[in-house]
Amino acid sequence: MDLATDSILFQAVQQNDDRKAFDKLYLMYWEKMFSIAWHRTGDEDLTKDIIQDLFISIWQRRAEIVIHTTFGQYLAGALKYRLISYYQSEKVKHTVFEKVFRRMTEISNTMDDLSMYKELEEALGAELEEMSENMKNSFLMRLDNFSIKEIAARLNLAEQTVNNNLTEAGKRLRKNLAHRFNNGQLGMLVCIIELIASSR
C-alpha cells in the first residue's frame, strides 16, 4: 500500500467529504480486512456484515477521526475492536451455549427440555457477566475454538494471562453453577465447559 496515497485520500475524505476518495480506500483495504475478519469468525455472511459496518462507521465519523498511525493500521485496530465487541454480544453467547449443549446431547439424550436449556443459558450468562472483560472474552473465544495463541493476539494479552483467565473461569463455573443447580445435568455441563476451556 502507498502510505502517502492513503494519507492524501483520507485527508480528502475528511476535508472535502470526497466519496470517490473513500471508495478508493475501500477498494484498497476491503479484501485484507475481510481476510482478517473471516479468519476470526469463519462465517462469510457475518464477516461481510462486520466489514460493511466498519466502513460505514468510518464514513459517518470521518470528521471526528484522528489517526496517529497510517489509515491501514487505524482500520485494522478498528476491526479488532469490532471483533471483540462481536464476542461480547448476546448473539455470540447464544451460539456458544448451543455448541456446549450440543456436546451434552452427544453424551446424554435428556437435554430435550427447552425450559432446562433456557435455565442453563440464563445461569451461564449471569456467571459470564460477573467475569472481567478479558476473562469473559477469553472464555467465549476458547469455546469458539480459538487457540490460546490466537486469543492472546486478538486481546493483546500474554498467553499465560489467557491460560490463567481460562483456569479461573472454569473454577468459577464449576463452583457457582454446580452449587446453584446441584444436578447431574449441570455437572455434565460444567465438566464439558472446563474441558473446552482448559484445552490447549
N, C-alpha and C positions, 0 to 999 in steps of 0.2 A: 504494500500500500504506500502511496505517496503521501507522507505526513503533511507536507506543505499544502498539497491539494486538499486534504482533509480540513485543515485549518481555514483555508480560504472558503471552501464550500460551507462550512458551518458558520463562519462569520457572515456569509451572505444570507444564510437561513435566519440568523438572529437579528441582523440589522435591517434586512430588506424583505423578510418573510418570503424568501425565494423558494418556492415549492420545487422548482426544477433542480436546484442545488441539493435540496433534501432528497429528492428522488435518486440523484446520483449517489449520495451517501448510502441510501438504502440498497441500491444495486451493488455497491462496493462491499457491503458488510452482511447482507441478509443471509447468504449461504453459510458463511462462517458462524454466525450466531445460531443459525438453525442447527448446524452440526453439533455445536456445543450443547444446546438445549436438548436435542434429540438423544444424545448420548446419556444425558441425565435422566430423562423421562421415559425413553423407549416407546413413546406414543406420538405418532406423526401428527395427528389432528391436534392434540394438546400442544405440541411444540409449535405448530403453525399459529395457534391462538396466542401463545406466550410471546412469540416474536412480533406478531401483528400488534399486540397491546403495547409491547415495548416501544416500537417505533411511533405508534400513535401518541403515547405518553410524551416522548421526546419532542414531537412536533408541537403538541399542546403546551408544553412547558419551555419551549425554545428560548423565550425571552429571559427566563429566570435561571437557566442552567449556567453554571460556572464550571469550566473544565480546566483543571490544573495539569492534566497529562495530555494525551492525544485523544481524539474522538474515539478511536478504536478501543483504547483502554477504558475510557469512560463507558462506552457501550457494553463492554464485557463485564464491568463492575455492576452496571445497572441490571444486566441479565442475571448475574449471580444473585442479587438480592430478590429478584422476581422469582427465581427458582427456590430460594429459601422460603419466601412467602408462600409459594405453592405447597411446600411441605408442611407449612404451619396450618394450612387450610383444613376446614372440616371435610372437604371432599376427599383429601388425601387420607385423613384419619379413617374415614369410612372405608376407603379402598383397602387400607392396611388391615383394618379389622376383618374385612371379608376374607382376605388372604389367610389370616390366622384361623378363622372359623372353618374355612375350607380344609385346612390341615387337621383341625379337630375332627371333622366329619370323616376324614380318611381313616381315623383311628376308631371313632365311635359313630354309630348312626343315630344317636339320641339328640342331636342338635337340630331337630326339625321344628322346634317350638319357636315361633317368631318372637314371642314375648321374652323368652330366655335370651335370644340374640340381642334384642334391644336393651335388655337389662345389663348384659355383659358389656355392650358397646358404651352405654352411658357410664358404667363404672370405670372402664378403662380410660374413657375420655376425661373423666374427672381426675383420675390419677395423673394423666399426662399434663393437665393444666397446672398441677402442683409442682411440676418439674421446672427447672430453669430452661430458658430457650435453647441453649446449647445441648442440654441433656435430652430434651424433647425432640429436637431436630435430629440429633444423632440416632436416637432410638427409632424414629419414624423412617429415616433413610436406611438404617440397617434392616428393618423389616421389609423395605422395598428393594432389598438385595444389593445395596451399595456395599463395597468393601470398606474396611477400616481406613485404608489409604485414601480412597475416594471421598469418604465423609470428611476426613481431616482436611483435604484440599478444598472441598466445597465450603466448609465452615471456617476455614482459616484457623484450624486448631492443630495442636500436636497429636500424633497418633495415640500416644499414651493417654492424653486427655480424653480422646474419644473412647478408648478402652475403659477408662475409669467411669465415664458417663454411662456406658452400656452396663457395666457391672452394677453400678449403683441403681440404675433404672430397674434392672432385674430384681434386685434385692427389695426395692420398694414395692414393686408389683406383687412379688411373692408374699410379702408380709401383709400388705394392706388389702389386696383383693382376696386372698385366701381367708383372711380373718373376717372380712365383710360377708362373704358368701358361705364359706365353710362347707363346700360340697365337692363331689368328685369332678364335676364339670369344670369348676373354677380351677381345681388343682391341675387338671389336664391343660387348661388354657395357660396357666402361669408357667408350667413346665415347657410348653411349646414356645412361649414368648422368651423365656430365659435361654432356651436352646438357640433360638434365632439371634438374640441379642449378643450372645457370647461367642457366636461363630466367628471365625477369622477368615 
